[in-house]
Every structure is written in C-alpha cells, then in structure tokens.
C-alpha cells in the first residue's frame, strides 16, 4: 500500500506550499536535461514498485529531482542533508505532490538525526545520499533497515571518501555510484556551481565589497578553483593554501599567491574553506587574524572552521546580522563566522544555479537507474558513473543550448585506433 505523504510527513508548515510550488516551477523551467530524463522515466517507469530515499540539500532543485524520480514510478521519501539548507516552503510543496518529507529548517541536532532515520524507516530499495549520512546510519546504527537496499548514488567528495574507506575495509554492504567523480559533476557543479553560489551567499549575507580585499581560499580542488576564479573576477586579491604540491603549483600558475595557512591567516579578510577535512582554520590562525576577518565554509560538514577553539579565544559571541556571528576575542579583535560554519552557499543562499544542478541531478537520476539495473553485479563496491552516461548528459546539455559539435569520420576513427597509420 502506498504511503500517504500528508499523513506521514514531518514538515514545518503546509500553508507554505504555494511558495514552494513557485520555486520548483522556476527551476524546472531552467533544467532542460532533467526534463528530458523525466520524459524518458515517465515512459519507461524504471523504478515502478520501488521505494527511494533521498538525503540532499532540500531546496527547489533537489525537489525537482525527487519529482523526476517519482515520475519514474518510485515511492519517494526525502530528507535534508544539512539543518540550515532545508527550505520549509519547498518541503510543503513536495508533500502536496505526494512525496513523503521528513525535514524542516534548523532542527535541533537530535531531531535532525531522527528525521534522517525516519526516511530510512520507510525501508527504501534505493538511496541518494549526500555526505554519506544515510549509508553511515544504515551500517553503524540501523543495519535492520538495510536488507532490501539494492544500492544508491553519492553526491559529494566527502561522502565518496567515507564510502571508499568502507569499501576498503570490506564493510560496505551494497553498491554506491560515485556521482561526484563524474566529469559533468566536478567540472561544472564543483567548479562553476560552487564558485558562483559561494559568492552569492557571502555577498547577500555580508553586503560588503569584495574588490580590493584579500580572499584566502583554503583548498584548491575543483570547488576551490571555482571559488578562487570567481573571487578574482570580483576584484579580490586571492591567496590559496594547499597541502598538495601539484595543486599548489597549479594555483600559482593560475595567477594566485600560494601561502601556508600560518601566513595566509595574517593577511586574509575573507576566508573560504573547501577541503572536506577538519580544523583547517583553528586556534593558532585566529590568534594572528586581522580584526574584522570573515570566515565561511563551503565544504560538506561544519568542522573545517574549528568553532570550539574560536569560542575558547572569545569573551563573547553575538548575532550581528542574519547568518553572521561576531566572536569578540579577549584581545578586542572581532572575527565573523557566516552560517555557523555550515555550507555558506546553501545555509546563507539558494545553492548552485539551476542550470548547473540540471547536469548533476541528471547524473543522479541516471546513476540511480544504473545501480538498480546492475546492483547484482557490483555488490559492496563504489563505482564510477559510466562514461556513456556522463557523455549523454553533456550531449543533452549541448542540444538544449542549441550547440552542435563535430564528429569523427570513419577514416579519422581508423587513424586514431591504429598504430600503423601514422604517416
């Protein structure tokens, strides 16, 4: 028997649904690749009779992904992946559309965890995860809910690191597709999506000028590249910190100053962490920062900026503007932390642009179908998105943009495949 979404869901206020519908309609109009996949799913019904649980940043673009999966025949349950990125109006709209929602904006930590567990208690066949939270709960706390899970897809670098550690020690009990490692994810979502949305979040939250300021980007992976590129475009002086020698050289050749954090902390006015690791800004760095330094995080968890050590150095803390906390240090300096150190682009903004998430969520939908079709062959492994799916998403995107590209002739294909025809 199908779940009655209105009776079972936990949301803040169903009266907000009309606003949520408008948000979802807006993004759907700007996600042509996902629209095309929705048409395929409606015809093929790849998830007919299956339950799907989704844990992602619960805003309008994610909501539309849930509706696409639902259009493929699935009974969909969704929860958030970050307490501050859930949008209550979007949650209400999804419930009206027959999707079960266990999510609300800024729940207490205990309730947030309970909402994740409730999504899993629907006993899904497939999951879409963000940061590995659903997988972690299933393996460490609720293995009783794992029996019928066929597999799933993971959105983030952080989640994939956790999954690969589980695969390595043999504890991963079902296959997961590493969506973050697909070309159409990291080249566009991580770089252009993060680059733009981080600065959207910072600018709307602080209402301060970026031009002429020194921005320290902590980590030069694909997300860091995007943040640095957009900071440069806004007129900032950009400093990059890294632990990887190759990426440090890359940042240098991209025109950025490269410093260890001990030195960067002295000159930065904005700090953006994008490493996926913990404590990359900590006590020793706060001690040398300029008065008025602004810190924020664009990595998955709120552990990149060490908040306990910042509090220990402070005499008081207060909220000076929505999503801005001022830490008054004992020596009189002020340091500002945005969005409690959570993802600044989602906790203090609307996340990546719809046209960018169109490609990522198309990969999620297609990867979910792939793992459902092949779960018996890849049990307990972390697998890459097949190249043909990656290429298909790019092709659909080009077609939506009205862009054509060249094709190899048979002679050219033969030339590239032969070791003898090189005259």
C-alpha positions in Angstrom: 0.0 0.0 0.0 1.3 3.4 -1.0 2.3 5.8 1.8 0.0 8.8 2.4 2.5 11.6 2.3 0.3 14.2 4.1 -0.3 11.8 7.0 3.2 10.6 7.5 5.4 13.6 6.6 7.1 15.9 9.2 7.3 19.5 7.9 7.1 22.9 9.5 4.0 24.4 7.8 1.9 23.1 5.0 0.5 26.6 4.4 3.8 27.5 2.8 3.2 25.1 -0.1 2.2 27.7 -2.7 5.5 29.5 -2.4 7.3 26.2 -2.7 5.5 25.3 -5.9 6.5 28.5 -7.5 10.2 27.9 -6.6 10.0 24.3 -8.0 8.3 25.6 -11.2 11.0 28.2 -11.7 13.9 25.7 -11.5 12.1 23.1 -13.6 11.9 25.7 -16.4 15.7 26.0 -16.3 16.6 22.3 -16.1 16.1 21.0 -19.7 18.4 18.0 -19.3 16.4 16.7 -16.3 13.2 17.5 -18.1 14.3 15.2 -20.9 15.1 12.4 -18.5 11.8 12.9 -16.8 10.1 12.2 -20.2 12.1 9.0 -20.5 11.3 7.9 -17.0 7.6 8.6 -17.5 7.6 6.2 -20.5 9.9 3.5 -19.1 9.0 3.5 -15.4 12.4 2.2 -14.3 11.5 2.5 -10.6 8.0 1.1 -10.7 7.1 -0.6 -7.4 10.4 0.6 -5.7 10.9 2.9 -2.7 13.6 5.6 -3.0 15.0 7.6 0.0 16.9 10.8 -0.8 19.1 12.9 1.5 20.2 16.1 -0.2 20.1 19.8 0.5 16.4 20.2 0.4 15.6 23.2 -1.8 13.8 23.7 -5.1 16.3 22.0 -7.4 16.5 18.9 -5.2 12.7 18.9 -5.0 12.6 18.7 -8.8 15.0 15.7 -8.8 12.7 14.0 -6.4 9.7 14.6 -8.7 11.7 13.2 -11.6 12.4 10.0 -9.7 8.8 9.9 -8.7 7.8 10.2 -12.4 9.8 7.0 -12.9 7.4 5.1 -10.8 9.1 5.3 -7.4 7.6 5.9 -4.0 9.9 8.8 -2.9 10.8 9.9 0.6 13.2 12.8 1.1 15.0 14.4 4.0 17.6 17.1 4.3 21.4 16.8 4.4 22.1 20.0 6.3 20.0 21.6 9.0 20.3 25.1 7.6 19.8 24.4 3.9 16.2 23.0 4.1 13.5 25.3 2.8 10.2 24.8 4.5 8.1 26.0 1.7 9.7 23.5 -0.7 9.1 20.7 1.8 5.4 21.6 2.0 5.0 21.7 -1.8 6.6 18.2 -2.1 4.1 16.8 0.4 1.3 18.1 -1.7 2.8 16.4 -4.7 2.7 13.0 -3.0 6.3 12.8 -1.8 6.9 11.9 1.9 9.1 14.6 3.6 11.0 14.4 6.9 12.7 17.7 7.0 12.5 21.2 8.5 14.7 24.3 8.6 17.2 24.4 11.6 16.0 21.5 13.7 17.9 20.6 16.9 20.8 18.1 16.2 18.9 15.3 17.8 15.8 15.9 15.8 17.8 16.3 12.6 19.2 12.9 13.1 15.8 11.5 13.9 14.5 12.8 10.6 17.2 11.0 8.7 16.4 7.8 10.5 12.7 8.2 9.7 13.5 8.4 6.0 15.3 5.1 6.3 12.5 3.5 8.3 10.4 3.6 5.1 12.7 0.7 4.0 13.9 2.0 0.7 15.2 -0.1 -2.2 17.5 2.7 -3.4 19.0 5.8 -1.9 20.6 9.1 -3.0 23.0 10.3 -0.3 24.9 13.5 0.4 28.0 13.2 2.6 27.4 9.5 3.4 24.9 10.1 6.3 22.3 7.6 5.2 24.9 5.0 4.5 26.6 5.6 7.8 23.4 5.3 9.8 22.5 2.1 8.0 25.8 0.4 8.6 26.6 1.7 12.1 23.3 2.1 13.8 20.4 0.6 11.9 21.5 -2.5 9.9 18.0 -3.8 10.4 16.9 -1.3 7.7 19.4 -2.4 5.1 18.1 -5.8 4.0 16.3 -4.7 0.8 18.6 -1.9 -0.3 19.9 -2.5 -3.8 22.3 0.4 -3.8 22.5 4.1 -4.4 24.3 7.2 -5.5 26.6 9.7 -3.6 26.7 13.4 -4.3 29.8 14.7 -2.6 33.6 14.4 -2.3 33.2 13.9 1.5 30.7 11.1 1.0 32.8 9.3 -1.5 35.9 9.4 0.8 33.7 7.8 3.5 32.4 5.2 1.1 35.8 4.3 -0.2 37.1 3.8 3.3 34.2 1.4 3.9 34.8 -0.4 0.7 38.5 -0.8 1.5 37.8 -2.5 4.9 35.0 -4.6 3.5 32.2 -3.1 5.5 30.2 -1.6 2.6 27.2 -3.9 2.1 25.7 -2.5 -1.1 26.9 -0.7 -4.3 27.1 3.1 -4.5 27.8 5.2 -7.6 30.3 8.0 -7.1 28.4 10.8 -8.8 30.8 13.4 -7.6 33.6 11.9 -9.6 31.8 12.2 -12.9 33.1 14.8 -15.4 29.7 16.5 -15.6 29.7 16.9 -11.8 33.1 18.1 -10.8 34.0 20.1 -13.9 30.7 22.1 -13.8 29.0 21.7 -10.4 32.1 21.8 -8.2 33.8 24.5 -10.2 31.2 26.8 -11.7 28.4 26.0 -9.3 30.4 26.3 -6.1 32.3 29.3 -7.5 29.1 31.3 -8.1 26.9 30.1 -5.3 29.6 30.7 -2.6 29.9 34.3 -3.5 26.1 34.7 -3.9 25.9 33.5 -0.2 28.7 35.7 1.0 27.6 38.8 -0.8 23.9 38.6 0.1 24.8 37.9 3.8 27.5 40.5 4.3 26.6 43.2 1.8 30.3 44.1 1.7 32.5 44.8 -1.3 34.9 42.1 -2.4 37.0 44.2 -4.8 40.4 45.1 -3.4 40.0 42.7 -0.4 42.3 39.7 0.2 40.4 36.4 -0.1 42.0 33.2 1.3 40.8 30.0 -0.4 41.6 27.0 1.7 42.0 24.0 -0.7 42.4 24.1 -4.5 40.3 21.2 -5.6 37.6 21.7 -8.2 35.5 23.6 -5.7 38.4 25.7 -4.6 39.3 26.5 -8.2 35.8 27.8 -8.7 35.8 29.9 -5.6 39.2 31.4 -6.4 38.2 32.1 -10.0 35.0 34.0 -9.0 36.9 35.9 -6.3 39.4 37.1 -8.8 36.5 38.1 -11.1 35.1 40.2 -8.3 38.4 42.1 -8.0 39.9 40.3 -4.9 43.5 39.6 -4.3 43.4 35.8 -4.0 45.6 33.6 -1.7 45.4 29.8 -1.9 46.5 27.4 0.8 47.1 23.8 0.0 48.7 20.5 1.2 49.1 19.0 -2.2 52.2 20.1 -4.1 50.7 19.6 -7.6 47.6 21.7 -6.8 49.8 24.4 -5.2 51.8 24.7 -8.4 48.5 24.8 -10.4 47.2 27.6 -8.2 50.5 29.5 -8.7 50.3 29.1 -12.4 46.7 30.2 -12.4 48.0 33.5 -11.0 47.3 33.2 -7.3 49.5 33.7 -4.3 50.2 30.4 -2.5 51.0 30.5 1.2 50.8 28.2 4.2 47.8 28.9 6.4 50.1 30.3 9.1 51.0 33.2 6.8 47.7 33.5 4.9 45.9 33.9 8.2 47.7 37.2 8.8 46.6 38.8 5.5 43.2 37.5 4.8 40.0 39.5 5.0 37.6 36.8 3.7 38.4 33.1 4.3 36.6 30.3 2.4 37.3 26.6 3.3 36.7 24.0 0.7 38.8 21.0 1.7 36.5 18.3 3.1 38.8 18.0 6.1 38.5 19.2 9.7 40.2 22.0 11.6 41.8 23.7 8.6 41.3 27.0 10.3 41.9 26.7 14.0 43.2 28.4 17.2 46.7 29.3 16.0 45.3 31.0 13.0 42.7 33.1 14.9 45.5 34.4 17.0 47.1 36.2 14.1 44.0 37.2 12.0 43.1 40.8 11.3 40.3 42.5 13.2 37.1 42.0 11.2 38.2 38.9 9.4 35.2 37.0 7.8 35.2 33.2 7.8 33.0 30.8 6.0 32.9 27.2 4.8 31.9 25.6 1.6 32.9 22.0 2.5 30.2 19.5 3.5 30.5 19.5 7.3 30.8 22.3 9.7 34.2 21.1 11.0 36.6 22.9 8.7 36.5 26.0 10.8 37.2 24.9 14.4 34.4 26.6 16.3 35.3 25.4 19.8 38.8 26.9 19.6 37.3 30.1 18.3 34.9 30.2 21.2 37.7 29.5 23.7 39.6 32.6 22.5 36.5 34.7 22.7 35.0 36.7 25.5 31.6 36.9 23.9 29.5 35.9 20.8 26.5 37.6 19.3 24.5 37.6 16.1 25.1 40.9 14.3 23.1 40.1 11.1 21.2 37.1 9.8 23.8 34.3 9.4 26.6 36.3 10.8 28.0 35.6 14.3 30.6 38.0 15.8 33.2 36.4 18.0 34.7 39.1 20.2 38.2 37.9 21.1 39.7 38.6 24.5 42.2 41.0 23.0 39.4 43.1 21.5 39.5 41.9 17.9 36.3 40.7 16.2 36.1 37.6 13.9 32.9 36.9 12.0 31.6 33.5 11.1 29.0 33.0 8.4 26.2 30.5 8.6 27.6 28.8 11.8 30.4 27.4 9.6 28.0 25.3 7.6 27.8 25.4 3.8 27.6 29.1 3.1 26.2 28.7 -0.4 23.2 26.8 0.9 22.8 27.8 4.5 23.0 31.5 3.5 21.9 31.2 -0.1 20.0 29.2 -2.6 22.8 26.9 -3.6 24.1 26.3 -7.1 22.4 27.8 -10.2 19.6 25.6 -11.6 21.3 25.2 -15.0 24.3 23.7 -13.2 22.3 21.4 -11.0 20.5 20.3 -14.1 23.5 18.3 -15.1 24.4 17.0 -11.7 20.8 15.8 -10.9 20.5 14.3 -14.4 23.6 12.2 -13.4 21.9 11.3 -10.1 18.7 10.2 -11.8 20.6 8.1 -14.4 23.0 6.7 -11.9 20.1 5.6 -9.7 18.7 3.7 -12.7 22.1 2.3 -13.5 22.6 0.9 -10.0 19.1 -0.6 -10.0 19.8 -2.3 -13.3 23.2 -3.7 -12.2 23.2 -4.0 -8.4 23.7 -7.8 -8.5 27.0 -7.3 -10.4 28.6 -4.6 -8.3 27.6 -5.6 -4.7 29.6 -3.8 -2.0 31.6 -1.6 -4.3 32.0 2.1 -5.1 31.7 2.5 -8.8 32.2 5.4 -11.2 29.4 6.8 -13.3 29.7 5.0 -16.7 31.3 7.3 -19.3 28.4 6.9 -21.6 26.0 8.4 -19.1 28.4 11.3 -18.5 28.6 11.9 -22.2 24.9 11.6 -22.6 24.3 14.3 -20.0 26.8 16.6 -21.8 25.1 15.8 -25.2 21.7 16.6 -23.8 23.1 19.9 -22.4 24.6 20.9 -25.7 21.3 20.1 -27.5 19.4 22.2 -25.0 21.8 25.1 -25.7 21.5 24.7 -29.4 25.2 24.0 -29.8 26.5 21.5 -32.3 29.9 19.8 -32.4 31.9 17.9 -34.9 32.0 14.1 -35.4 34.9 11.9 -36.5 34.8 10.4 -39.9 35.4 6.7 -40.3 38.9 7.4 -41.7 39.7 9.6 -38.6 38.4 6.9 -36.3 40.6 4.3 -38.0 43.6 6.6 -37.8 43.2 7.1 -34.1 42.7 3.4 -33.4 45.7 2.2 -35.4 49.4 2.2 -34.5 50.5 1.7 -38.1 48.7 4.6 -39.9 50.8 7.5 -38.7 52.2 9.0 -41.8 
